Structures are given as C-alpha cells and as structure tokens.
Amino acid sequence: MLLGSTGSIGTQVIDIVRANPDRFRVVAVGAGGTRPALLAEQAIELEAEAVAVADATAVEDVQLRLFAAATKRGWTSGDARIPKILAGRGAMTELAAWPADTVLNAMDGSIGLEPTLAALKAGRTLALANKESLVAGGPLVREIAGPGQIVPVDSEHSALAQCLRSGTAERVAKLVLTASGGPFRGRTRDQLADVTLEDALAHPTWDMGPVVTINSATMVNKSLEVIEAHELFDVDYDRIEVAVHPQSMIHSMVEFTDGSTIAQASPPDMRLPIAHALAWPDRVPAAARPVDWTRTHDWHFEPLDREAFPAVELAKEAGRAGGVNPAIYNAANEEAVTAFRAGTLPFLGIVDTVSAVLEAAPEFGRPGSVADVLEAENWARARARQLVLDATKR
C-alpha cells in the first residue's frame, strides 16, 4: 500500500518494487491528484486493486487517464483491469485500511495523520515517511501503535533504527542526527538577513521539493526530525543532538553508555532506507550503491550554530511542552514558509514567526482526537498569518 505515490518518495518506492517483483507487490496507490497521468500509469502498471484521489475535482481526469493507460496495456482485450477509485478528503484514510501487509505513508504535511492512525488501527505495519504524523499527532499515534509497528523511512531515522540494534534501550546514552548544514552552513545570523528564495532553494546535497528544501535551509526539517526521533524511540530531548556533517555520508549515530558510537554510512540515496523499511528487519540486496572504500574520503563534523539556526532548540522546547505544541510549531512554520515563498516574509522571519506563535499559544491540553490537533493547527496558522500581515504594515 503506497500513499503519496506520485511524490519523490513514492516514485522511488515503485522503482524498488519494479526491481524486486518477486518480493514486493503494491496492492493500491493514492495521491493528491495533481499528477493524474502519473497516478493512472502507476495504478495500471502495478495492477493496483484501488487508487485514492484526495482532490475530488481531479477524479474525472484520473478516471479518463486510467482508461487511456489501461487501453495501452490491452484493457480492450481483457488483459488489464480498472482499479476501484476512492475520492475525496477521506479517500487516503480509507485506502490506509485496505488489506495489505505494509502501508507506506509518503504523504506531505499533517494531512497524513489520519491515514497513519487508520493504518495502525487496521493492524498494518506502517513504513512512515510522513514525519508530520508524529510531529503533529505524536500522543495519538503512541496510544495505538504496537511495539515495532512503525518502521521509519527517513534516512536519519532509518539509520538510528539500524544503529539501535547494537544495544538495548537501557544502554543508549544519546541519539545524534546528522544534518548537511544546508546552503547556509557557516553563515552567521547577520549574514542570513538578506537570503533570497533562490538562495534557500539551492540545497548542496539533496533534491527535494521547495518546502522541504526551505525547511532544510532553516534547520526546521532537522527540528521536526528531532521531534520524530523522540516519538519513535522514546528518548528524552536532552539526549538527542544534531551534528552538522556536510558530506551526508553518515546518516545518524547512536552513542551508548560505554562510550561506543555506532554510525550508519552510505552515499545519499533514499532508495536504501526505503528498501530497508519495506523489508524490515531484512535487507534488499543491491538496493543502493555502497561506499567506495578504495577511494580516499574526507568526512567531518561540526556543532550546530544555535544562534544562527535556533529552530532545533525551539522544537525541543515545543516537544518538552508536549500536547499540541509540536503541531503548533509545524503549522506555524508551514504558514511562514508560504509567506517567504510569496515574498512577504524575510528568511529570518520564518523561525522568528514560529517562535512568536508558540509564545502566544493558549493552553490546548493533551489532544484526544485528530479534531483537537486540527483546532490547534488552525489557530497557529491564523496567528502566523496575522503576524506576517502585521509585519508587512510596518
């Protein structure tokens, strides 16, 4: 089961399935609907039983393209079949409970929370690439997730999961997430004042969408990963650190109480953590190329500049506060990034806005439902928009 099939993670999942047809089969796919031709091609090629389209207005287009794709593959002679179509806001949640061994959630944003909960309630193994599920709805996810039911897909958390197999939970001293440093590594806060959108989108290592790339530039993406690591591995925020590693070859590390540090190394390639999540705890041969140990490598690490990039400490504060505060952090950031992309907020204003929203947040209490999370998010978005509007009037 693949949710978010037309995105970067989703298309790489399908590449892995194509390369291992004797091992994996995708029984259903789902996406927002912005790429109807690709979604239809995927569904027909994979012989999916169902396809979910979150945007109901895109259903007709997807349906037409399904018929066209099926015709190319011999539908008129009965060699291909049209999958069942699920449409609308609840389509992805319905699909998440479809019969399958594993649900891989590669959706963008906190809209992935409901499908995550549905997959867990249905007893599926959840391969999770939608970090917002844990950031926004951590308390809800923890209540229903069984031991080992969630397998991380993010490269950093996949690395941590692999490293953690070297010792027991009681022997873990610290989790260390690595960060490339983004395009602004080494700059002071003053030097970030005039950063442009084009500057922020120039990531030195990874090819990602604009929102994730900007989040990487502000270190918000790493901040969300810190919250996700806390939720996944039940390690206190005081024992989760971020180290800057520009070469992006060490994806994360675990320090144990005896002084040993176990690291997972591989060239930057999301196919490896994706394949590992699909086969967990097994491995998929030749999922990605290994490190070439016949060459000289120069890998180095440096501490995160917390003054220039305060997002990580801010996220830890939100995480320690608990409840819906991480959801507020994430929602406020999404609004601030939108404003930055629109040219109505400077680069430094992104994290400053998130900080101001958290400072003004009322006491929402512990969330008991998705509706509680959405209420906090809606408040955060409205507050962030107002702060941006007020700033533009000055």
Secondary structure, DSSP 4 states (H G I P E B T S, - for coil): -EESTTSHHHHHHHHHHHH-TTT----EEEE-SSSHHHHHHHHHHTT-SEEEES-GGGHHHHHHHHHHHHHHTTGGGTSS-PPEEEESTTHHHHHHTSS-SEEEE---SGGGHHHHHHHHHTT-EEEE--THHHHHHHHHHHHHPPTT-EEE-SHHHHHHHHHHTTS-GGGEEEEEEEE--GGGTT--TGGGTT--HHHHT--SS----HHHHHHHHHTHHHHHHHHHHHHHH---GGGEEEEE-TT--EEEEEEETTS-EEEEE--S-THHHHHHHHHTTS--TTSS----TTS------EE--TTT-THHHHHHHHHHH-TTHHHHHHHHHHHHHHHHHHTSS-HHHHHHHHHHHHHH-----S--SHHHHHHHHHHHHHHHHHHHHHHHH-
